[in-house]
């Protein structure tokens, strides 16, 4: 009798379990919003596509590479949203800045329709950006930065987060216009002139250059040797701050710029 009673109780329990309704995700209560939160987006990365507009749209929407936004070169520039900002786009690749790596996970990517460069007997020739396109980029950057509270020092070019393999957005991208728009920091010109005079007397050694570049955020070898990897990083720095000469060679003006930019970076 006891055995039969136990079986009946067990069946009753099972019957009760089978009538339990599963959790309904549509009923999640979203009425309370925690005050301790922030956007997962820390960086904004700017690229050129090295393709025309039709090709850019096709590659960025149908292949393994993607970007959150594409700014066209038509007039006025059409801005395409290709990936929702709450999802990861595949635009940065192997990348780093300061203590962060694999920046796809923490960035928004902006691709700009631009043919990039052509190599010729007279050297590498980059394509310029029409002003209406830059105006569209600045407007877009302002909107993204405001919504995600991205720090000015985290608005970067692809070359800066991947200096060993990428040149974009290139020396003709007008970073100074972004600075004038209040989006990124920029070294004071008078201070650069004063520091340049000092460094014209004697240039720092290679260790100094490597440490300064690293302090800013560039992934820089700390070998004490003037290797190609270090030169590539310096090219990325010069391309942004002194685009009229980006040969990757240390000189007084580069030293002055590097001193001031790194000093400002470490004070934040």
N, C-alpha and C positions, 0 to 999 in steps of 0.2 A: 504493500500500500504506500509506504514511504517513497519507494522508487517511482511509483506512478505519479505521486504528488509532485515530486521533484521535476519529473518530465513535463508535467502540465505547467508548472511555474516557469520553467525554461522556455517553453513554447510561448507563454504569455509575454515574457520579456522580449523575445525575438519579434513578436507581433507588434509590440510597442515601438521597437526600434524601426521597423519597416515603415511605420506611418510618420516618422520624423521627416519634416520637409528639409530639403537641402538649402544651404545658404544662398540667398538671391543677391548677386553682386549689384543689381540695379537698385537695391535698397540701401546702399552705403550712404551714411549720413555725412554730407559734406558741408554742413552749416557752420562748422567751427574751423577757423583758419589759424594755425599756429603763428605766433609772432616771430619765433626764432626760425627763420628760413631765409634762403637767398637763391638766386639763380645758380644752376650748375655751370653756366657759361662764364668762363674766366677770360677767354681770349677771342679776339676777332682777327682773322687772317685774310690778307688781301693777295690775290693772284692775278696773273693774266693767263688767258686761255691758250695763246699761240695758235689760235684757229679763228676762222671767220665766224659770224654769228650763227649761221645754219649749222655748221659743223660743231660749234660749241654746244648748242642746244642738244644735238643728237648724242654727242659723247657724254655730256653731263647728265642726261636723262635716261640713257639706254645702256651705258657701259658700267664698268666697275668703279669708275671715279665719279664723284658727285660733289655738289656744293649747295649750300642753302640758297644762295642768290647768284644770279647772273645779270650783269649790267651790260646792255647792248650798246653797240656803237651807232645805232640808228639815231635820228634826230626828230623829236626828243628821245632820249634813251629809254628803251623799254627795260624795266626791271622785272625779272622772272624770279618767283619763289619756287625752287625745285625740290627742296626738302624742308619739311616743317621744322621750326627751330627747336621743338622739344625732342627731335630725333637726331641721331648722329649722321653726318654726311662724311663721305670719304674723300677729303680734299687735302689733308695735311700729310698723310703718310708717316713714315718714320721721322719723328720731329721731337724737339725739346726746347724748353725755355726756362731758365733758372732751374728750379727743382721739379719741374713738370715734364713729363714725357708723353708720347702718343697723344698729341693734342687734338686729334679728332674727337676724343671723348669730352673735351671741355671747351670747345671752340665753335664759333660760327664762321663759315667760309664765304667770302665774296669773290667770285670770279668776274673778271672784266674782259669783255671781248676785245682782243688786241692780238695782232699777229706776232708779237714778241720781238724776235730779232732774226736777222739774216747774216750769215758769215760771208765775207767777200775778201778780195785781195787787200782791200784797204782797212780791213778789220770788221768787227762786229757792229752792225747797225741796228739800233732798236727803233721800234715804231712809237711815235708819240701818241698821247691820249688827247682827243678833242676836249675842249673845255666843258662843253655841255655834258659829256660823259663823266668828267671829274665832279661836276656840280651834282650829278645824280648820285655818285658814290658818296660824297660828303653828306648829302641829305640822308641817305640810307644808313651810313655809319652813325650819324647823330641819333637816329631813331633806335637803332640796335643798342647803342651804348647807354642811352637813357633808360631803356626798359630792363636791361640786364645789369646795369651799374658796372660796366667793364672799366677797369682802371686805364687811364691814358697810356701807361707804359706797356699795356698788354694789347695794344693795337699794332699789329706786326705784319711784315711781308713774309711770304713763303720762304724767301732766301734767308731770312733771319732765323727761322726755326729749323731750317734744313740747309745750312750753308755749304755743305759738301756736295749737294746734288741739284739745287734749284737756284735760278737767278731772278725769279719773278717777285714783284711786279716790275723790276728793272729800274735803271737809272733815270728814265724819263717819267716815272710816276712821281707826281709833285707832293712829296711828303710835307713840304713847307706849307702848302695850302691847308693841309689838315691841321698843322700847328697853328696857322693864322685863324682857323675856325675854332680854336680852343679844344681840339680833340686829342692832341698829343703834345708832349713836352718838346722843347727845342732849345739848344744851347744859345746863350746870349752872344751876339756877334762881337760886341766890344770886349767881352771877357775872352773870347776865342783869340782875338787879335793880341791881347796882352799875354796870354799863355803861349802863343805862337812865338813871340819874341824870345821868351825864356827857352823854349825847346829848340830854337835856331842855334843856340849856343852849344847844346849837347842833347842828342836824342837818348831816350831811355833804352834799356836793353830789352831783349826779346821777352824775358820773364815778366817785365812790367806790362808789356802789351798783352800778353796772354792773361795775366791776372785782371787787367782792366776790362778786357772783353768778356771774361767770365763773370765779373762783378755786374756787368750790365744785364747779362742773361744768356749770352751766346754760349753754345756748347763748344768750348775751346780746349785744344790740347794744352797740357801744362808740362811740356817737355823741355822748355828752355832752348828749343831749337827752332830755327826759322824754316819750318817744314811747309809743304803745300797745304796741309789742312789748316794751319794757322793763317796762311795767306788767304785762303778761301773765306775764312771768317772775317778777316779784315776787309776783304772786298765787299762782303755783305754790309759791313758797317759803313764803309765809304760810300757805297751805292745809295744809302739812305741819307747820310749827312753831308756828303760832298760828291754829288753825282757827276760833276764835271771832270773828275779824275778818280777812278776807282781801280787802280792797278795793283792793289794789295801790298804796296810797298810802304814801309814806315817813313814818315817825314814829319816836319815840325807842325804843320797844320793838322794832320791826322792825330798827332800826339795831343795837341791842344783840345781838339774836339773830343777825343777819347777821355781825356782827363776830366773835362767838364761833364760830359754825359754820364760817365761812371760815378762821379761824385754825386750828381743829382739822383742817380739810381739807388745808391747806397744810403742816402739820407731819407728815403721813403719808408 
